[in-house]
Amino acid sequence: MTLADTSNDADDAARGATSAVIYVCTTCRRPDDPEDYPRPGAALADATIRAAENSGIAVQPLRCLANCKRGCSAVLRRTDPSAPAWTYVFGHLDPAADAQALVQGAKLLAGSADGLMPWRGRPDALKRGLIARVPPFDFSEQSE
């Protein structure tokens, strides 16, 4: 089994059980941290798992989101294939303070009628830490 197979299995499990998934980079670290120092990304992943308990939101720790200069990083994605939504990439997250914000954001995204995470009600960490939003796979915008 490859890492890609494991990731697809995790995605399938998340889709079946939840309305959104939070992917948290476990390898994020500060530039000055020694290689063997505990990773802040792993601490954020652990805190997010605890914050998401009994919320209907899945948390999937993973290695490297390639957002290293803006870590700690996480991605929020809605998992309902019948309701396409944008995917959100966040950085500059605080492992000690932003786990609950990720869960709140995932709930907002899961409940969004238009597939966009509403700005109103979005936790501050997800307002200031937005790196990118990625359109749904089959997105097409009408040009005027």
C-alpha positions in Angstrom: 0.0 0.0 0.0 1.4 3.4 -1.0 1.0 6.7 0.8 -1.4 7.8 -1.9 -3.5 4.7 -1.2 -3.5 5.5 2.5 -4.6 9.1 1.8 -7.4 7.9 -0.5 -8.6 5.5 2.2 -8.6 8.3 4.8 -10.5 10.6 2.4 -13.1 7.8 1.8 -13.5 7.2 5.5 -13.9 10.9 6.2 -16.5 11.3 3.5 -18.5 8.4 4.9 -18.5 9.7 8.4 -18.3 13.5 8.4 -19.3 16.6 6.5 -15.8 18.1 6.4 -12.2 17.1 7.0 -9.3 19.1 8.4 -5.8 18.1 7.1 -3.1 19.3 9.5 0.6 19.3 8.6 2.5 17.4 11.2 6.0 18.4 10.0 5.6 22.2 10.3 8.3 23.7 12.5 10.0 27.0 13.2 13.1 27.8 11.2 15.3 27.9 14.3 14.1 24.6 15.8 16.6 21.8 15.9 15.6 18.8 13.7 14.9 16.6 16.7 12.8 19.3 18.5 9.0 18.5 18.9 7.2 19.8 15.8 4.6 22.5 16.4 2.6 21.0 13.5 2.3 17.8 15.3 1.1 19.7 18.4 -1.5 21.5 16.2 -2.7 18.1 14.8 -3.1 16.6 18.3 -5.0 19.7 19.5 -7.2 19.7 16.5 -8.1 16.0 16.9 -9.1 16.7 20.5 -11.1 19.8 19.5 -13.0 17.9 16.9 -14.1 15.0 19.1 -17.8 14.4 18.7 -18.2 17.3 16.3 -18.8 15.4 13.1 -15.5 16.9 11.7 -12.7 14.5 10.7 -9.1 15.4 11.3 -6.4 13.9 9.1 -2.8 14.5 10.1 -0.4 14.4 7.2 3.2 15.1 6.3 4.1 18.4 4.7 1.6 20.7 3.0 4.6 22.5 1.4 3.6 25.8 3.1 6.8 25.8 5.2 7.4 29.5 5.4 3.9 30.0 6.7 3.5 27.1 9.1 1.7 25.8 11.0 -0.6 24.9 8.1 -3.9 23.2 7.6 -6.5 22.6 4.9 -10.3 22.5 5.2 -12.4 20.6 2.7 -16.0 19.6 2.6 -16.5 15.9 2.0 -20.0 15.7 0.6 -19.5 14.9 -3.2 -23.1 16.0 -3.9 -22.3 19.5 -2.6 -19.1 20.8 -4.3 -17.2 23.3 -2.3 -14.0 25.3 -2.3 -11.0 24.0 -0.3 -9.2 26.4 2.0 -5.5 26.5 2.9 -4.4 28.2 6.1 -1.1 29.1 7.5 0.5 31.0 10.4 -1.6 28.9 12.8 -0.8 28.8 16.5 -0.7 25.2 17.8 -1.7 26.3 21.3 -4.7 28.4 20.2 -6.1 27.7 16.8 -7.4 24.1 16.9 -10.9 25.2 17.8 -10.8 27.8 15.1 -10.1 25.1 12.5 -13.1 23.0 13.8 -15.3 26.1 13.7 -14.2 26.9 10.1 -14.8 23.3 9.0 -18.4 23.5 10.4 -19.0 26.8 8.6 -17.8 25.2 5.3 -19.8 22.1 5.8 -22.9 24.1 6.3 -22.4 26.5 3.5 -25.1 26.6 0.9 -22.8 28.0 -1.9 -19.6 26.0 -1.1 -17.8 29.0 0.2 -16.8 29.5 3.8 -18.6 32.6 5.0 -16.5 35.5 6.2 -19.0 36.5 8.8 -18.6 34.2 11.8 -15.2 32.9 10.6 -12.7 32.8 13.5 -10.0 35.5 13.3 -7.2 32.9 12.9 -8.9 31.8 9.7 -9.3 35.4 8.5 -5.7 36.4 8.9 -4.2 33.0 8.1 -5.9 32.4 4.7 -3.3 31.4 2.2 -5.5 30.2 -0.7 -8.9 28.9 -1.6 -9.1 26.2 -4.3 -12.1 25.8 -6.5 -14.0 22.5 -6.7 -12.7 20.0 -9.2 -15.2 20.6 -11.9 -15.6 24.4 -11.3 -16.3 26.7 -14.2 -17.0 30.4 -13.9 -19.2 32.1 -16.4 -17.4 35.1 -17.9 -19.4 38.1 -18.9 
